[in-house]
C-alpha cells in the first residue's frame, strides 16, 4: 500500500512539474496571455464550450496531419485504362458552354451593327464603303479626331509609354493625372477632383464610398444602370421618388423625416441621388429645386452629370453653369471624361474632404489601373479647347435646335428629352401603334417610396417597339445616316425603360448636315410606322 501511494505521489509530482514547465514556456509566446484570459473566461462562463473547443482543436489537428487522399498507394483499387480507352473518353467528353447560346434576336442585333473602317468621327466610313453622318456616337463638342489633341497624345505616348501599369494609390499616378484633376476642379469651380479610369465604375464607386448600411438614399426611379449598381453595393436604405418629379421628391423627403421622428431614430447620413440629364430619356433635372430641397431637409446631393458635362452650358460645364448654381452647392458632382471630353474614364468633383475620402475608400480608384497618360493629356487639352472656344457649344446648341424643329412636328414621334439636351430620344407615339394608352389605376395617389416601381407604370410592347425601331435604324442607315437604338440590359435593370432611338448631336457637323440627317430620320419613321397602321 505504501509503495503504491509513493508511486502515485511521484506521478503527481511529475505531472505538476511538467505542467509548470509547459505553462512557463507557453507564457513566453507573444499573445499567450490574451489566449489564456479568453480560455479562463470562456470556461468560467460555459464549461461545455471549453470541451467543444478542445474537440474542435483535436479534430483540426487530425485533419491537418492525415493523408490528403484515401486512395490505395498500391493502386489496386483504381480502374486501369489503356490508351485507346482514354482517347475514346476524351473524344466523347463535351465541355459545358461558358454562356448560354445567343437567341435569334441577339444574333440579329449583332449582325445589324455597322462596322466603321478607320477613325470614328462626324462622318465615318463603313466597311461597305459608304460614308455616313454619325448621330450614334457621343462626340458632343467634336473633340474626337481633333488634330491638336492628336498631336499632344502622340507626344505623350512617346514620353510616358502606353499604360500606367498600376493603381493610382500605388505607382500609377503620374504628373499628367494630377494636372487633369486640377484642370477639372478649376473648370467646374470646385476645390478638388478625383479621376477614375472607367466612366461606368465612377458613380457605382462614389455612392458606396460614402453610403453604408443604415444610411438613407432618396433616388430617382429613372436613374441609369451604373447608379443602380452603386445603390445595390452600398447596402443602404433606398427610398424612391417618381422620375424627375420634384413634388414627389419632397413628399418622400417628408415621409422619411416623419418615419424617423416616429421611431425616435438618430440622424444618419442622408443623400439625394439623381442625374443631370437622364441617360434613359434625355430629361433634365431641376437643379435649383434640388439644391433647395437638400438644404431644407439636410441631405447631401450626388449628381451624375455623365451626359450633361461637355454638352450643356455656355462652355460645357453642365447644369451648374446652365442654371447659374455654384458647383459647391453640389456635394458630389460626377461626370464622364469619356463622354464629355472624348477621352476615357470619369471624375468626381467636390470639396477636399470628399475627394480625399475617395482616395482610400473608392474601390474603383483603389483597385483599378490609372488612366493611360496619353488619354489624360487628351482630356486636359479638351478642357483648354472648351475654355478658349465657347463657339463650339453655341454650334452644338444650334444643331440641337435645328433637329428638334424638324422632329418635334412629326406626328408619329414622341420626344421625352429636354429641349436643351444634346441626347435626343425618339419614341413611337402610342396612337400610331394602335395600342391602348396607359391608364391610371389610382390617379392622384403618390407612388410607394419603398418600391422602385411607380404606381402608374407606363405600358408598352417592348418586343414590337424594338423591332420597329430597328427597322427605322436600318432604313436611316440605307439613306446615309447612322443612328442607334438605346440599348438596355433587360432583366438586369430595376425598371423597364420604354424602347427608343437615341440621337447624339455633335458640334462637328454643320447645321445643314444636321437638318439633312433629321429629315432622313423623319422619313424613316414615317415609312416604317406607316406600314404598321
C-alpha positions as CSV (number, residue, x, y, z in Angstrom):
1,X,0.0,0.0,0.0
2,X,2.8,2.4,0.9
3,X,4.6,1.6,-2.4
4,X,1.5,2.3,-4.4
5,X,1.0,5.6,-2.6
6,X,4.6,6.5,-3.2
7,X,4.2,5.7,-6.9
8,X,1.2,8.0,-7.2
9,X,3.0,10.8,-5.4
10,X,5.9,10.5,-7.9
11,X,3.4,10.6,-10.8
12,X,1.6,13.7,-9.5
13,X,4.9,15.4,-8.9
14,X,6.0,14.6,-12.4
15,X,2.7,15.9,-13.8
16,X,3.0,19.0,-11.7
17,X,6.5,19.8,-12.9
18,X,5.5,19.1,-16.5
19,X,2.5,21.4,-16.2
20,X,4.7,24.2,-14.7
21,X,7.2,23.8,-17.5
22,X,4.5,23.9,-20.2
23,X,2.9,26.9,-18.5
24,X,6.2,28.8,-18.2
25,X,7.1,28.1,-21.9
26,X,3.5,29.0,-23.0
27,X,3.6,32.4,-21.4
28,X,6.8,33.2,-23.3
29,X,4.9,33.1,-26.5
30,X,3.7,36.6,-27.7
31,X,0.0,37.0,-27.2
32,X,-0.3,33.9,-25.0
33,X,-1.7,36.0,-22.1
34,X,-4.7,37.0,-24.2
35,X,-5.4,33.4,-25.2
36,X,-5.2,32.4,-21.5
37,X,-7.6,35.1,-20.4
38,X,-10.0,34.0,-23.1
39,X,-9.9,30.3,-22.1
40,X,-10.4,31.1,-18.4
41,X,-13.3,33.5,-19.1
42,X,-14.9,31.0,-21.5
43,X,-14.5,28.0,-19.1
44,X,-15.9,30.0,-16.2
45,X,-19.0,31.1,-18.1
46,X,-19.6,27.9,-20.1
47,X,-17.5,24.8,-19.3
48,X,-19.2,22.8,-22.1
49,X,-18.0,25.3,-24.6
50,X,-14.4,24.6,-23.5
51,X,-14.9,20.9,-24.1
52,X,-16.4,21.6,-27.5
53,X,-13.4,23.8,-28.4
54,X,-10.9,21.2,-27.3
55,X,-12.7,18.6,-29.5
56,X,-12.6,21.0,-32.5
57,X,-8.9,21.7,-32.0
58,X,-8.2,18.0,-31.9
59,X,-10.3,17.4,-35.0
60,X,-8.4,20.3,-36.8
61,X,-5.0,18.8,-35.9
62,X,-6.1,15.4,-37.0
63,X,-7.4,16.7,-40.3
64,X,-4.1,18.6,-41.0
65,X,-2.0,15.5,-40.2
66,X,-4.0,12.9,-42.1
67,X,-3.3,12.0,-45.7
68,X,-4.9,14.2,-48.4
69,X,-6.2,11.2,-50.3
70,X,-7.7,7.9,-49.2
71,X,-6.5,6.1,-52.3
72,X,-4.6,2.9,-52.0
73,X,-0.9,3.6,-52.6
74,X,-0.6,0.3,-54.5
75,X,-3.2,1.4,-57.0
76,X,-5.0,-1.9,-57.0
77,X,-8.4,-0.2,-56.3
78,X,-8.1,2.2,-59.2
79,X,-9.5,1.5,-62.7
80,X,-6.8,1.0,-65.3
81,X,-7.5,2.3,-68.8
82,X,-5.4,1.6,-71.9
83,X,-4.5,4.3,-74.3
84,X,-7.4,3.6,-76.7
85,X,-10.0,3.8,-73.9
86,X,-8.5,7.1,-72.7
87,X,-8.7,8.5,-76.3
88,X,-12.3,7.4,-76.6
89,X,-13.3,9.0,-73.3
90,X,-11.6,12.2,-74.3
91,X,-13.4,12.2,-77.7
92,X,-16.8,11.6,-76.0
93,X,-16.3,14.4,-73.4
94,X,-18.2,17.6,-74.2
95,X,-17.4,20.7,-72.1
96,X,-20.3,22.7,-70.8
97,X,-20.7,26.1,-72.5
98,X,-19.4,29.1,-70.6
99,X,-22.5,31.1,-71.6
100,X,-26.0,30.4,-73.0
101,X,-26.2,30.4,-76.8
102,X,-27.4,33.6,-78.4
103,X,-31.1,33.9,-79.2
104,X,-32.1,34.7,-82.8
105,X,-32.9,38.2,-81.7
106,X,-29.4,38.7,-80.2
107,X,-27.8,37.2,-83.3
108,X,-29.8,39.6,-85.4
109,X,-28.7,42.6,-83.2
110,X,-25.1,41.7,-83.6
111,X,-25.4,41.2,-87.3
112,X,-27.0,44.6,-87.7
113,X,-24.2,46.6,-86.1
114,X,-22.4,48.7,-88.7
115,X,-18.6,48.3,-88.9
116,X,-16.5,51.5,-89.1
117,X,-13.3,51.4,-91.1
118,X,-10.7,53.9,-89.7
119,X,-11.2,56.5,-87.1
120,X,-14.7,57.4,-85.8
121,X,-15.9,60.9,-86.3
122,X,-18.8,63.0,-87.6
123,X,-18.7,61.3,-91.0
124,X,-17.0,57.9,-90.7
125,X,-16.5,55.4,-93.5
126,X,-18.2,52.0,-93.1
127,X,-16.9,48.6,-94.2
128,X,-19.4,48.7,-97.1
129,X,-17.5,51.7,-98.4
130,X,-20.3,54.2,-97.7
131,X,-19.6,57.4,-95.8
132,X,-22.4,58.3,-93.3
133,X,-23.5,61.1,-91.0
134,X,-22.8,59.9,-87.5
135,X,-25.6,60.6,-84.9
136,X,-24.8,57.4,-82.9
137,X,-21.5,58.3,-81.1
138,X,-21.1,60.6,-78.1
139,X,-19.0,63.4,-79.6
140,X,-20.8,66.5,-78.4
141,X,-18.1,69.0,-78.9
142,X,-16.4,67.4,-81.8
143,X,-13.1,66.7,-80.0
144,X,-12.8,63.2,-81.4
145,X,-10.1,63.4,-84.1
146,X,-9.1,66.9,-83.2
147,X,-5.6,67.5,-84.6
148,X,-4.3,69.5,-81.6
149,X,-5.4,66.8,-79.2
150,X,-3.9,64.1,-81.5
151,X,-0.5,65.7,-81.6
152,X,-0.4,66.1,-77.8
153,X,-1.4,62.5,-77.4
154,X,1.3,61.2,-79.7
155,X,3.9,63.3,-77.9
156,X,2.7,62.0,-74.5
157,X,2.8,58.4,-75.8
158,X,6.5,58.8,-76.8
159,X,7.3,60.3,-73.4
160,X,5.3,58.2,-71.0
161,X,4.6,55.0,-72.9
162,X,1.2,53.4,-73.3
163,X,-0.3,52.4,-69.9
164,X,0.1,53.5,-66.3
165,X,0.6,49.8,-65.2
166,X,-0.7,50.3,-61.7
167,X,-3.5,51.7,-59.4
168,X,-3.3,55.4,-58.7
169,X,-2.7,54.8,-54.9
170,X,0.4,52.8,-55.5
171,X,2.6,53.6,-58.6
172,X,0.0,54.5,-61.3
173,X,-0.3,58.3,-60.6
174,X,1.7,60.5,-62.9
175,X,2.1,64.2,-63.1
176,X,-0.4,64.4,-66.0
177,X,-3.1,62.8,-63.8
178,X,-2.6,65.4,-61.1
179,X,-2.8,68.1,-63.7
180,X,-6.1,66.8,-65.2
181,X,-7.6,66.7,-61.7
182,X,-6.6,70.3,-61.2
183,X,-8.0,71.2,-64.6
184,X,-11.4,69.6,-63.9
185,X,-11.6,71.2,-60.5
186,X,-10.7,74.6,-61.9
187,X,-13.0,74.2,-64.9
188,X,-16.0,73.3,-62.7
189,X,-15.2,75.7,-59.8
190,X,-14.7,73.1,-57.1
191,X,-12.0,72.7,-54.5
192,X,-10.7,69.4,-55.9
193,X,-11.4,66.4,-58.2
194,X,-10.5,62.8,-58.4
195,X,-10.1,60.7,-61.6
196,X,-11.4,57.2,-62.3
197,X,-10.2,55.1,-65.1
198,X,-13.7,53.9,-66.3
199,X,-16.7,56.1,-66.6
200,X,-19.3,53.4,-65.7
201,X,-17.5,52.5,-62.4
202,X,-17.2,56.1,-61.3
203,X,-20.7,56.7,-59.9
204,X,-21.0,53.0,-58.9
205,X,-17.9,53.5,-56.7
206,X,-18.7,57.0,-55.4
207,X,-22.0,56.0,-53.9
208,X,-20.8,53.1,-51.8
209,X,-17.7,55.1,-50.8
210,X,-20.0,57.4,-48.7
211,X,-23.2,55.5,-48.2
212,X,-23.1,52.5,-45.9
213,X,-25.6,50.2,-44.2
214,X,-28.1,52.3,-42.1
215,X,-27.7,55.4,-44.2
216,X,-30.6,56.7,-46.4
217,X,-30.6,57.4,-50.1
218,X,-33.5,59.0,-51.9
219,X,-33.1,58.2,-55.6
220,X,-34.9,58.9,-58.8
221,X,-36.7,55.9,-60.3
222,X,-35.2,56.7,-63.7
223,X,-31.5,56.6,-62.8
224,X,-29.1,54.7,-65.1
225,X,-27.8,51.2,-64.6
226,X,-24.4,52.4,-63.1
227,X,-26.2,54.3,-60.4
228,X,-28.5,51.2,-59.7
229,X,-25.4,49.1,-59.2
230,X,-23.9,51.7,-56.8
231,X,-27.1,51.7,-54.8
232,X,-27.0,47.9,-54.5
233,X,-23.4,47.8,-53.5
234,X,-23.9,50.4,-50.8
235,X,-26.5,48.2,-48.9
236,X,-28.1,51.3,-47.5
237,X,-31.8,52.1,-47.2
238,X,-33.2,53.4,-50.5
239,X,-36.4,55.4,-51.0
240,X,-37.6,56.2,-54.5
241,X,-39.3,59.2,-55.9
242,X,-41.1,59.4,-59.3
243,X,-39.0,60.1,-62.3
244,X,-37.8,63.8,-62.4
245,X,-40.8,64.9,-60.2
246,X,-39.8,67.4,-57.6
247,X,-43.1,67.2,-55.9
248,X,-42.7,63.5,-55.4
249,X,-39.2,64.1,-54.2
250,X,-40.4,66.5,-51.5
251,X,-43.1,64.1,-50.5
252,X,-40.6,61.3,-50.0
253,X,-38.3,63.5,-48.0
254,X,-41.1,64.5,-45.7
255,X,-42.1,60.8,-45.3
256,X,-38.6,59.8,-44.4
257,X,-38.4,62.5,-41.7
258,X,-41.8,61.6,-40.3
259,X,-40.7,57.9,-40.0
260,X,-37.5,58.9,-38.2
261,X,-39.4,61.1,-35.7
262,X,-42.0,58.4,-35.1
263,X,-39.3,55.8,-34.3
264,X,-37.2,58.4,-32.5
265,X,-34.3,57.2,-34.5
266,X,-31.0,59.1,-34.5
267,X,-29.9,61.2,-37.6
268,X,-28.0,59.3,-40.2
269,X,-26.2,60.3,-43.3
270,X,-28.8,61.0,-46.0
271,X,-28.3,61.5,-49.7
272,X,-30.3,62.5,-52.8
273,X,-29.0,60.7,-55.9
274,X,-30.1,61.7,-59.4
275,X,-28.8,62.6,-62.9
276,X,-28.3,66.0,-64.6
277,X,-29.6,64.8,-67.9
278,X,-31.0,61.3,-67.7
279,X,-29.4,58.7,-69.9
280,X,-32.6,56.7,-70.4
281,X,-34.7,59.5,-71.9
282,X,-32.8,62.8,-72.0
283,X,-34.9,64.6,-69.4
284,X,-33.2,67.3,-67.3
285,X,-33.3,67.7,-63.6
286,X,-34.3,71.0,-61.9
287,X,-31.0,71.7,-60.2
288,X,-32.1,74.9,-58.3
289,X,-35.1,72.9,-56.8
290,X,-32.8,70.0,-55.9
291,X,-30.4,72.3,-54.0
292,X,-33.4,74.0,-52.3
293,X,-34.8,70.7,-51.1
294,X,-31.4,69.2,-50.0
295,X,-30.8,72.3,-47.8
296,X,-34.3,72.3,-46.4
297,X,-34.3,68.6,-45.3
298,X,-30.5,68.4,-44.7
299,X,-29.4,66.0,-47.3
300,X,-26.3,65.7,-49.4
301,X,-26.6,65.8,-53.2
302,X,-24.9,63.3,-55.5
303,X,-25.4,64.5,-59.1
304,X,-24.4,62.4,-62.1
305,X,-23.6,64.7,-65.0
306,X,-22.2,62.0,-67.3
307,X,-24.4,63.3,-70.2
308,X,-24.7,67.0,-69.3
309,X,-21.0,67.6,-68.7
310,X,-19.5,68.8,-72.0
311,X,-22.9,69.4,-73.7
312,X,-24.8,71.8,-71.5
313,X,-24.0,75.4,-70.5
314,X,-22.2,78.2,-72.4
315,X,-18.8,76.4,-72.1
316,X,-19.9,72.9,-71.4
317,X,-19.7,73.0,-67.6
318,X,-23.0,71.3,-67.2
319,X,-26.1,72.1,-65.2
320,X,-24.3,74.3,-62.7
321,X,-23.4,76.7,-65.5
322,X,-26.8,76.4,-67.2
323,X,-28.7,77.2,-64.0
324,X,-26.0,79.5,-62.6
325,X,-25.7,77.4,-59.5
326,X,-22.3,77.3,-57.7
327,X,-20.7,73.9,-58.1
328,X,-20.0,74.0,-54.3
329,X,-23.8,73.5,-53.8
330,X,-23.5,70.0,-55.2
331,X,-21.7,67.8,-52.7
332,X,-20.5,65.1,-55.2
333,X,-20.5,66.2,-58.8
334,X,-19.8,63.1,-61.0
335,X,-19.0,63.3,-64.7
336,X,-17.7,61.3,-67.6
337,X,-14.4,62.2,-69.2
338,X,-15.2,59.6,-71.9
339,X,-18.5,61.2,-72.9
340,X,-17.8,64.9,-72.3
341,X,-14.2,65.1,-73.5
342,X,-14.0,62.2,-75.9
343,X,-11.3,60.5,-73.9
344,X,-11.8,57.8,-71.2
345,X,-12.7,57.5,-67.5
346,X,-14.7,59.6,-65.2
347,X,-14.3,62.1,-62.3
348,X,-15.9,63.2,-59.1
349,X,-15.5,66.9,-58.1
350,X,-16.3,68.4,-54.7
351,X,-14.6,69.5,-51.6
352,X,-11.1,68.4,-50.5
353,X,-12.7,66.2,-47.8
354,X,-15.0,64.5,-50.4
355,X,-12.1,63.8,-52.8
356,X,-9.5,62.7,-50.3
357,X,-12.0,60.2,-48.7
358,X,-12.4,58.5,-52.1
359,X,-8.6,58.0,-52.5
360,X,-8.9,55.5,-49.7
361,X,-12.5,54.3,-49.9
362,X,-13.3,54.5,-53.6
363,X,-13.0,50.8,-54.7
364,X,-12.7,51.6,-58.4
365,X,-10.0,54.2,-57.7
366,X,-8.0,51.9,-55.3
367,X,-8.2,48.7,-57.3
368,X,-8.1,49.8,-60.9
369,X,-5.2,50.8,-63.0
370,X,-4.9,54.6,-63.6
371,X,-5.8,56.1,-66.9
372,X,-3.2,56.0,-69.7
373,X,-1.2,59.2,-69.8
374,X,-2.0,60.0,-73.4
375,X,-5.7,59.9,-72.8
376,X,-5.2,62.0,-69.7
377,X,-3.4,64.7,-71.7
378,X,-6.1,64.5,-74.4
379,X,-8.7,65.3,-71.7
380,X,-6.7,68.3,-70.4
381,X,-6.3,69.6,-74.0
382,X,-10.1,69.2,-74.4
383,X,-10.8,71.3,-71.4
384,X,-8.5,74.0,-72.8
385,X,-10.3,74.0,-76.1
386,X,-13.7,74.3,-74.4
387,X,-12.3,77.3,-72.3
388,X,-10.9,79.1,-75.3
389,X,-13.6,78.3,-77.9
390,X,-17.1,78.8,-76.4
391,X,-18.4,78.9,-80.0
392,X,-18.2,75.1,-80.0
393,X,-21.1,74.9,-77.5
394,X,-23.0,77.5,-79.4
395,X,-22.8,75.4,-82.6
396,X,-23.9,72.3,-80.7
397,X,-26.9,74.1,-79.3
398,X,-27.9,75.4,-82.7
399,X,-27.7,71.9,-84.1
400,X,-29.9,70.6,-81.3
401,X,-32.5,73.3,-82.0
402,X,-32.4,72.6,-85.8
403,X,-33.0,68.9,-85.3
404,X,-35.8,69.5,-82.7
405,X,-37.5,71.9,-85.0
406,X,-37.9,69.2,-87.6
407,X,-38.7,66.2,-85.4
408,X,-41.0,67.9,-82.9
409,X,-43.6,68.3,-85.6
410,X,-43.7,64.6,-86.7
411,X,-47.0,63.0,-85.7
412,X,-45.6,59.5,-85.1
413,X,-42.7,60.6,-82.9
414,X,-42.7,61.4,-79.2
415,X,-39.6,63.1,-77.7
416,X,-39.3,62.9,-73.9
417,X,-35.9,64.7,-73.9
418,X,-35.4,68.2,-72.7
419,X,-35.1,70.8,-75.5
420,X,-31.5,71.7,-74.4
421,X,-30.3,68.1,-74.3
422,X,-27.8,67.0,-76.9
423,X,-29.0,63.4,-76.4
424,X,-32.4,63.1,-78.1
425,X,-34.6,60.1,-77.5
426,X,-37.2,59.3,-80.1
427,X,-40.2,57.1,-79.2
428,X,-43.1,55.9,-81.3
429,X,-46.3,57.7,-80.5
430,X,-48.9,55.4,-78.9
431,X,-51.7,56.1,-81.3
432,X,-49.6,55.2,-84.3
433,X,-49.1,51.7,-82.9
434,X,-52.8,51.2,-82.3
435,X,-52.1,50.2,-78.7
436,X,-54.2,51.2,-75.7
437,X,-52.8,54.2,-73.9
438,X,-51.6,53.6,-70.3
439,X,-54.4,54.1,-67.7
440,X,-54.1,55.3,-64.2
441,X,-55.4,52.8,-61.6
442,X,-55.2,55.3,-58.8
443,X,-54.9,58.9,-60.1
444,X,-53.6,61.4,-57.6
445,X,-52.1,58.9,-55.2
446,X,-48.3,59.0,-54.7
447,X,-46.1,56.0,-55.5
448,X,-44.8,53.8,-52.8
449,X,-41.3,55.1,-51.8
450,X,-40.3,51.5,-50.8
451,X,-40.8,50.2,-54.3
452,X,-38.7,51.1,-57.4
453,X,-41.8,50.5,-59.5
454,X,-44.0,53.6,-60.0
455,X,-47.7,53.3,-59.1
456,X,-48.8,54.1,-62.6
457,X,-46.2,52.4,-64.7
458,X,-46.4,53.0,-68.4
459,X,-47.5,50.1,-70.6
460,X,-45.7,49.3,-73.8
461,X,-44.9,46.4,-76.1
462,X,-41.1,46.1,-75.8
463,X,-40.7,43.4,-78.5
464,X,-42.9,45.2,-81.0
465,X,-41.4,48.6,-80.5
466,X,-37.8,47.4,-80.6
467,X,-38.5,45.6,-83.9
468,X,-40.0,48.8,-85.4
469,X,-37.2,51.0,-84.1
470,X,-34.5,48.6,-85.5
471,X,-36.3,48.8,-88.9
472,X,-36.1,52.6,-88.7
473,X,-32.3,52.4,-87.8
474,X,-31.7,50.2,-90.8
475,X,-33.8,52.5,-93.1
476,X,-31.9,55.6,-92.0
477,X,-28.5,53.8,-92.5
478,X,-29.5,52.9,-96.0
479,X,-30.1,56.6,-96.6
480,X,-26.6,57.6,-95.2
481,X,-27.4,58.4,-91.5
482,X,-26.1,56.2,-88.7
483,X,-28.3,56.1,-85.6
484,X,-28.9,53.5,-82.9
485,X,-31.5,52.2,-80.6
486,X,-30.9,52.9,-77.0
487,X,-29.7,49.6,-75.8
488,X,-30.9,48.2,-72.4
489,X,-30.0,45.3,-70.1
490,X,-33.4,43.8,-70.0
491,X,-33.9,41.7,-66.9
492,X,-30.9,43.3,-65.1
493,X,-32.1,46.9,-64.7
494,X,-34.5,47.6,-61.9
495,X,-37.2,49.0,-64.1
496,X,-38.1,48.5,-67.8
497,X,-37.5,51.6,-69.9
498,X,-39.5,52.3,-73.0
499,X,-37.6,51.5,-76.2
500,X,-36.3,54.5,-78.1
501,X,-33.9,55.7,-80.7
502,X,-31.1,57.7,-79.3
503,X,-29.6,60.6,-81.3
504,X,-26.3,62.1,-80.1
505,X,-25.8,65.5,-81.7
506,X,-22.3,67.0,-82.3
507,X,-20.8,70.4,-83.0
508,X,-18.6,68.8,-85.6
509,X,-21.5,68.7,-88.1
510,X,-22.8,71.7,-89.9
511,X,-26.4,72.9,-89.4
512,X,-27.2,71.8,-93.0
513,X,-25.9,68.2,-92.2
514,X,-28.0,68.0,-89.0
515,X,-31.1,69.2,-90.9
516,X,-30.4,66.6,-93.6
517,X,-30.0,63.8,-91.1
518,X,-33.1,64.9,-89.2
519,X,-35.2,64.7,-92.4
520,X,-33.8,61.3,-93.1
521,X,-34.8,60.1,-89.6
522,X,-38.2,61.7,-90.1
523,X,-38.8,59.9,-93.4
524,X,-37.6,56.6,-91.9
525,X,-40.1,56.9,-89.0
526,X,-43.0,57.8,-91.4
527,X,-42.2,54.9,-93.7
528,X,-41.8,52.2,-91.1
529,X,-44.6,53.3,-88.8
530,X,-46.9,54.0,-91.8
531,X,-46.7,50.3,-92.7
532,X,-47.9,49.4,-89.2
533,X,-51.1,51.4,-89.4
